[in-house]
Amino acid sequence: MKGLSRRDWLKSASLTSGLALLGGNGIVSSLSAEEIRKFNPRPLAGPIRLGSNENPYGPSESMRKAMVAAFENSCRYPWTYNASLVKMIAEKEGVPEDYIVPVAGSTEGLKVAGITFGQGGEIITCAPTFLSMMEYAELWGTDINWVSLTKDLDFDLDEIEKRVSTETKLVFLCNPNNPTGKLLPARRVLDFCETVSKKTVVFSDEAYYDYITEPNYPSMVELVKKGHNVVVSRTLSKVYGLAGIRLGYLIAKPDLATKLRDRVVANTNIMAIEAGKAALLDKEFYQFSLKKNEEAKNLLIQTLNELKLPYLESHANFVFFQSGRDVSELGKTMAQKGFIVGRPFPPLNDWCRVSTGTIEEVQLYNQAIKEVLG
C-alpha cells in the first residue's frame, strides 16, 4: 500500500461506499471538534492498521502539551527527572517507591526479567502468548518449557504447576492473555501465584489490565505487597495511548526490583517521563479510551455474530476469532483491501486477532471482512 494517495487507497480497498456508513448506523456519531482536539484520534488513512493492539486515540492534548513543555530539557539526562514519575506510579499502585522500575515500554521489562531470572534454567509458560520475554531469554541460553493452552484456550495453570522444578527460574503469565484476550479466574490465579512464587519467581504481564471490566478483579500487585516473589508489568502504551513514546514499569519487592533495575538497558527519556505524568492525571482521556474501546469491540463482535464465526470473550483491546481459513492467507487478502490484521499465533493458525480502531476504522473493516468471509 506504500505510496498510494488516500483517494487511490480508498479505491483499491473497495471502501469508497463504506464512507457513507460513517456515523450513519445509529451506534455512534462522529467526534466533535473538541473531542478531536482533546483526544487526538488517528486520521483515517490507509492502510488501516488493526494488527498491533494500539490505542487509536492519543496522546491526549494534555500529554502533548507536557511533552512540548519538556522539550527544552531534552539536553539533560533523564535520571533526576524519573523520581517524580516513580512517585506518581507508586502512589497509583499503593506500594513504596523502591518497588517501581520504570522502563522504555513494558517489553523492555519483560526482556530484562527474562535474562535476570531465567539464565541457567528454564522459563515455563503457555503458547500462544506474548513472546518477547521467551524469545529474548532463549538468546541468552534459557530453556523454554512450553505448555499448551487448555481446550478452552486458557493458561493451563494446573499443568504449569506440575512442571515446576528446581530448574524452573521463572513462570510467565499474561493475564489477560495476548492473543486470546481471555482472563483467568480471579481466585484461581491468586492461589496459583501465591503457591508457585514460594518455589520460583512468577511474572504477571498485565499490559491489558485497564480493560478488565469484572468488578474487583485483583492485580497480582496484591501479592507483591505481601512480599511474594511476584513481578508485575504494566504499560502506558495501551489505554493511555503512548505506544510510540515507550513507557512502562515493573512492580516487585525491593530485592527483586534492585536486580531488575541493574539490568535495564532502555531507560525512559525526558518526554516520556512528562507524558507519563500527564497521562496518569488525565482521567478524562482514560475514561474516553475505555468507552471507545468497548464501542469498537462491540461493533467487531456484532459482525462476527452476523457471520456466525466463533470468537473469545475479550478483556483487552482486540478480539480473537476463528476465521475458518489460514490467517496468513486471510492477512494477505485483507491487506489487499487496505487492512492490517494480527499475525499467525501457532498452533491456532485459523484464528485471527483484530485490534479495536476508531469507530470509523472498525466500520470500514467490518464491511471488508463481510466481503471476504461472508
C-alpha positions as CSV (number, residue, x, y, z in Angstrom):
1,M,0.0,0.0,0.0
2,K,3.0,2.3,0.3
3,G,2.9,5.3,-1.9
4,L,-0.8,5.3,-2.6
5,S,-2.7,8.5,-2.1
6,R,-5.7,8.5,0.2
7,R,-8.1,8.6,-2.8
8,D,-6.2,5.7,-4.5
9,W,-6.2,3.7,-1.3
10,L,-9.9,4.1,-0.9
11,K,-10.5,2.9,-4.4
12,S,-8.1,0.0,-4.2
13,A,-9.6,-1.1,-0.9
14,S,-13.1,-1.0,-2.3
15,L,-14.1,1.1,0.6
16,T,-15.5,4.3,-1.0
17,S,-19.0,3.2,-0.4
18,G,-18.2,2.4,3.2
19,L,-17.5,6.1,3.9
20,A,-21.2,6.6,3.5
21,L,-21.7,4.5,6.6
22,L,-19.7,6.7,8.9
23,G,-21.9,7.9,11.7
24,G,-24.9,6.5,9.9
25,N,-25.6,3.2,11.7
26,G,-27.1,4.6,14.9
27,I,-24.3,3.2,17.1
28,V,-22.0,6.3,17.4
29,S,-21.7,9.7,15.9
30,S,-18.6,11.4,14.7
31,L,-16.4,13.0,17.3
32,S,-16.9,16.7,18.0
33,A,-14.2,19.2,17.2
34,E,-13.5,19.4,20.9
35,E,-13.1,15.7,21.2
36,I,-10.8,15.6,18.2
37,R,-8.6,18.3,19.8
38,K,-8.5,16.7,23.3
39,F,-8.3,13.1,22.4
40,N,-6.4,13.1,19.1
41,P,-7.9,10.2,17.0
42,R,-5.6,8.9,14.3
43,P,-6.5,10.1,10.8
44,L,-8.5,7.8,8.6
45,A,-5.7,6.8,6.2
46,G,-4.6,3.6,4.6
47,P,-3.6,1.0,5.3
48,I,-5.8,0.8,8.4
49,R,-3.7,-0.9,11.0
50,L,-5.6,-3.2,13.2
51,G,-2.8,-5.7,14.0
52,S,-0.8,-4.3,16.9
53,N,-3.3,-3.6,19.6
54,E,-2.6,0.1,19.6
55,N,-4.9,2.7,21.1
56,P,-6.2,4.7,18.1
57,Y,-6.5,7.8,20.3
58,G,-3.9,9.9,21.9
59,P,-1.6,11.2,23.0
60,S,-4.2,13.4,24.6
61,E,-3.9,17.2,24.4
62,S,-2.6,17.3,28.0
63,M,0.1,14.8,27.2
64,R,1.2,16.6,24.0
65,K,1.4,19.9,25.9
66,A,3.5,18.2,28.6
67,M,6.0,16.8,26.1
68,V,6.3,20.1,24.3
69,A,7.0,21.9,27.5
70,A,9.6,19.3,28.5
71,F,11.4,19.6,25.1
72,E,13.8,22.4,26.4
73,N,15.1,19.8,28.9
74,S,15.9,17.2,26.3
75,C,19.6,18.1,26.5
76,R,19.5,16.7,30.0
77,Y,19.9,13.0,31.0
78,P,16.6,11.8,32.5
79,W,17.9,10.2,35.7
80,T,17.0,13.0,38.0
81,Y,13.6,13.5,36.4
82,N,12.5,10.0,37.0
83,A,11.7,10.5,40.7
84,S,8.5,12.4,40.3
85,L,7.1,9.8,37.8
86,V,8.1,6.9,40.1
87,K,6.4,8.7,43.0
88,M,3.1,9.0,41.0
89,I,3.3,5.4,39.9
90,A,4.0,4.1,43.4
91,E,1.0,6.1,44.7
92,K,-1.2,4.7,42.0
93,E,-0.2,1.1,42.8
94,G,-0.1,1.6,46.5
95,V,3.5,0.5,47.0
96,P,6.7,2.2,48.2
97,E,8.8,3.9,45.5
98,D,11.6,1.3,45.7
99,Y,9.1,-1.2,44.3
100,I,8.9,0.6,40.9
101,V,11.2,0.0,38.0
102,P,10.5,2.4,35.1
103,V,11.4,1.1,31.6
104,A,11.1,2.2,28.0
105,G,7.9,0.2,27.3
106,S,6.8,-3.0,29.2
107,T,8.5,-5.1,26.5
108,E,11.8,-3.9,27.9
109,G,10.7,-5.0,31.3
110,L,9.8,-8.5,30.1
111,K,13.2,-8.9,28.4
112,V,15.0,-7.7,31.5
113,A,13.1,-10.1,33.7
114,G,13.8,-13.0,31.4
115,I,17.6,-12.6,31.5
116,T,17.7,-11.6,35.2
117,F,15.9,-14.6,36.4
118,G,15.8,-17.1,33.6
119,Q,19.5,-17.7,32.9
120,G,20.9,-21.0,33.9
121,G,17.5,-22.7,33.9
122,E,14.1,-22.7,32.4
123,I,11.0,-20.4,32.0
124,I,7.6,-22.1,32.0
125,T,4.7,-20.6,30.1
126,C,1.9,-21.4,27.7
127,A,1.6,-21.0,24.0
128,P,0.4,-19.0,22.3
129,T,1.1,-15.9,24.4
130,F,3.2,-12.7,24.1
131,L,6.6,-14.0,23.2
132,S,9.1,-11.1,23.8
133,M,10.4,-12.5,27.2
134,M,10.9,-16.0,25.9
135,E,12.4,-15.1,22.6
136,Y,14.9,-12.8,24.3
137,A,15.8,-15.2,27.1
138,E,16.5,-18.0,24.6
139,L,19.2,-15.9,23.1
140,W,20.9,-16.0,26.5
141,G,20.7,-19.7,26.9
142,T,17.4,-20.1,28.8
143,D,15.3,-23.1,28.1
144,I,11.6,-22.5,27.5
145,N,9.2,-25.2,28.8
146,W,6.1,-24.7,26.7
147,V,2.7,-25.8,27.9
148,S,-0.3,-25.8,25.6
149,L,-3.4,-23.8,26.4
150,T,-6.3,-25.8,27.6
151,K,-9.1,-26.9,25.3
152,D,-10.9,-23.6,26.3
153,L,-7.7,-21.7,25.3
154,D,-6.9,-20.7,28.9
155,F,-3.5,-20.8,30.5
156,D,-3.2,-24.3,31.9
157,L,-2.2,-23.4,35.5
158,D,-2.5,-27.0,36.7
159,E,0.0,-28.3,34.2
160,I,2.4,-25.4,34.7
161,E,2.3,-26.1,38.5
162,K,3.1,-29.8,37.9
163,R,6.1,-28.9,35.8
164,V,7.8,-26.5,38.3
165,S,11.1,-28.0,39.4
166,T,14.5,-26.9,40.7
167,E,15.3,-26.0,37.0
168,T,12.4,-23.5,36.9
169,K,13.7,-20.0,37.3
170,L,10.6,-18.1,36.3
171,V,6.9,-18.7,35.4
172,F,5.4,-16.3,32.9
173,L,1.7,-15.5,32.8
174,C,-0.1,-13.0,30.5
175,N,-3.4,-12.0,32.0
176,P,-5.5,-11.0,30.1
177,N,-3.6,-13.2,27.6
178,N,-2.4,-11.9,24.2
179,P,-3.6,-13.1,21.6
180,T,-6.7,-14.7,23.2
181,G,-7.9,-11.8,25.4
182,K,-9.0,-14.3,28.0
183,L,-8.9,-13.6,31.7
184,L,-8.0,-16.2,34.3
185,P,-10.5,-16.8,37.2
186,A,-9.5,-14.4,40.0
187,R,-9.3,-16.8,42.9
188,R,-7.5,-19.5,40.9
189,V,-4.8,-17.2,39.6
190,L,-4.2,-15.7,43.0
191,D,-3.9,-19.1,44.6
192,F,-1.6,-20.2,41.8
193,C,0.7,-17.2,42.0
194,E,0.9,-17.4,45.8
195,T,1.8,-21.1,45.7
196,V,4.2,-21.1,42.8
197,S,6.0,-18.0,44.0
198,K,7.2,-19.9,47.0
199,K,9.2,-22.1,44.6
200,T,10.3,-19.7,41.9
201,V,9.6,-16.2,40.5
202,V,6.2,-15.6,38.9
203,F,5.9,-12.8,36.3
204,S,2.4,-11.4,35.6
205,D,2.2,-9.4,32.4
206,E,-0.8,-7.1,33.0
207,A,-0.5,-4.9,29.8
208,Y,-4.2,-5.1,29.3
209,Y,-5.3,-4.8,32.9
210,D,-7.0,-1.5,32.4
211,Y,-9.6,-3.0,30.1
212,I,-10.8,-5.6,32.6
213,T,-14.5,-4.8,33.5
214,E,-15.0,-7.5,36.1
215,P,-15.6,-5.7,39.4
216,N,-12.8,-6.0,42.0
217,Y,-10.6,-8.2,39.7
218,P,-7.3,-8.4,41.5
219,S,-3.9,-7.4,40.2
220,M,-1.0,-9.6,41.3
221,V,0.4,-6.4,42.8
222,E,-1.5,-7.5,45.9
223,L,0.9,-10.4,46.2
224,V,3.9,-8.2,45.7
225,K,2.7,-6.1,48.6
226,K,2.7,-9.3,50.8
227,G,6.3,-10.0,49.9
228,H,5.8,-12.8,47.4
229,N,8.3,-13.5,44.6
230,V,6.0,-11.9,42.0
231,V,6.8,-9.3,39.4
232,V,4.1,-7.4,37.6
233,S,4.5,-5.4,34.4
234,R,2.3,-2.5,33.3
235,T,2.4,-0.2,30.3
236,L,1.2,3.2,29.2
237,S,1.1,2.1,25.6
238,K,-2.5,0.8,25.6
239,V,-5.3,2.8,27.3
240,Y,-3.0,5.8,27.8
241,G,-2.2,6.0,24.0
242,L,1.6,6.3,24.4
243,A,2.8,3.2,22.4
244,G,5.2,5.3,20.4
245,I,6.6,7.1,23.4
246,R,7.8,3.8,25.1
247,L,7.0,3.9,28.7
248,G,6.1,1.1,31.1
249,Y,7.1,-0.1,34.6
250,L,7.7,-3.2,36.7
251,I,6.4,-3.7,40.2
252,A,8.3,-6.0,42.6
253,K,9.5,-6.2,46.1
254,P,12.8,-4.3,46.7
255,D,15.3,-7.1,46.4
256,L,13.8,-8.2,43.1
257,A,13.4,-4.7,41.9
258,T,17.0,-3.9,42.5
259,K,18.1,-6.9,40.4
260,L,15.8,-5.8,37.6
261,R,16.9,-2.1,37.8
262,D,20.5,-3.1,37.4
263,R,19.8,-4.9,34.2
264,V,17.7,-2.2,32.5
265,V,19.1,-1.1,29.1
266,A,16.4,1.0,27.6
267,N,15.7,3.7,30.1
268,T,12.9,6.3,30.0
269,N,13.5,9.8,28.4
270,I,12.5,13.3,29.3
271,M,9.5,13.5,27.0
272,A,8.3,10.0,28.1
273,I,8.5,11.0,31.8
274,E,6.4,14.1,31.3
275,A,3.9,12.4,29.0
276,G,3.5,9.7,31.6
277,K,2.9,12.1,34.4
278,A,0.3,13.9,32.4
279,A,-1.3,10.6,31.3
280,L,-1.7,9.4,34.9
281,L,-3.5,12.7,35.7
282,D,-5.7,12.7,32.6
283,K,-8.7,10.8,33.9
284,E,-11.0,12.2,31.1
285,F,-8.8,10.7,28.4
286,Y,-8.5,7.4,30.3
287,Q,-12.3,7.0,30.5
288,F,-12.8,8.1,26.9
289,S,-10.3,5.4,25.7
290,L,-12.1,2.7,27.7
291,K,-15.5,3.8,26.4
292,K,-14.4,4.0,22.7
293,N,-12.7,0.6,23.1
294,E,-15.9,-1.0,24.2
295,E,-17.9,0.6,21.4
296,A,-15.4,-0.6,18.8
297,K,-15.2,-4.1,20.3
298,N,-19.0,-4.4,20.3
299,L,-19.0,-3.4,16.6
300,L,-16.5,-6.2,15.8
301,I,-18.5,-8.7,17.8
302,Q,-21.7,-7.7,16.1
303,T,-20.2,-8.5,12.7
304,L,-18.7,-11.8,13.9
305,N,-22.2,-12.8,15.2
306,E,-23.7,-11.9,11.8
307,L,-21.0,-14.1,10.1
308,K,-21.6,-16.8,12.7
309,L,-17.9,-17.0,13.4
310,P,-16.6,-18.3,16.8
311,Y,-14.8,-15.8,19.0
312,L,-13.5,-15.5,22.5
313,E,-14.8,-13.1,25.1
314,S,-12.1,-10.4,25.2
315,H,-10.9,-8.4,28.2
316,A,-8.5,-6.4,26.1
317,N,-8.5,-4.0,23.1
318,F,-8.7,-6.8,20.4
319,V,-10.9,-9.7,19.5
320,F,-9.6,-13.2,18.7
321,F,-11.9,-15.1,16.3
322,Q,-11.8,-18.3,14.3
323,S,-11.8,-17.3,10.7
324,G,-12.0,-20.8,9.2
325,R,-9.0,-20.2,7.0
326,D,-5.3,-19.9,7.3
327,V,-4.6,-16.5,8.9
328,S,-1.6,-15.8,6.7
329,E,-3.8,-16.0,3.6
330,L,-6.5,-14.0,5.3
331,G,-4.0,-11.4,6.2
332,K,-2.9,-11.1,2.6
333,T,-6.5,-10.8,1.4
334,M,-7.3,-8.1,4.0
335,A,-4.1,-6.2,3.1
336,Q,-5.2,-6.0,-0.5
337,K,-8.4,-4.4,0.8
338,G,-6.4,-1.9,2.9
339,F,-6.3,-3.5,6.4
340,I,-3.5,-5.0,8.5
341,V,-4.7,-7.6,11.0
342,G,-2.9,-9.8,13.5
343,R,-0.1,-12.2,12.6
344,P,-0.3,-16.0,13.0
345,F,-0.3,-17.4,16.5
346,P,0.7,-21.1,16.1
347,P,-0.8,-23.6,16.6
348,L,-4.1,-21.6,16.3
349,N,-3.4,-20.9,12.6
350,D,-7.0,-20.4,11.6
351,W,-7.7,-17.8,14.3
352,C,-7.3,-14.1,13.7
353,R,-6.6,-11.3,16.1
354,V,-8.1,-7.9,15.2
355,S,-7.5,-4.8,17.2
356,T,-10.1,-2.2,18.0
357,G,-9.6,1.0,16.0
358,T,-11.5,4.2,15.7
359,I,-15.2,3.7,15.1
360,E,-14.8,4.8,11.5
361,E,-11.9,2.3,11.0
362,V,-13.9,-0.5,12.5
363,Q,-17.0,0.2,10.4
364,L,-14.9,0.0,7.3
365,Y,-13.1,-3.1,8.5
366,N,-16.5,-4.8,9.1
367,Q,-17.6,-4.1,5.6
368,A,-14.4,-5.6,4.2
369,I,-14.4,-8.7,6.4
370,K,-18.0,-9.4,5.4
371,E,-16.9,-9.2,1.8
372,V,-14.1,-11.7,2.5
373,L,-15.8,-14.1,4.9
374,G,-19.5,-13.6,4.3
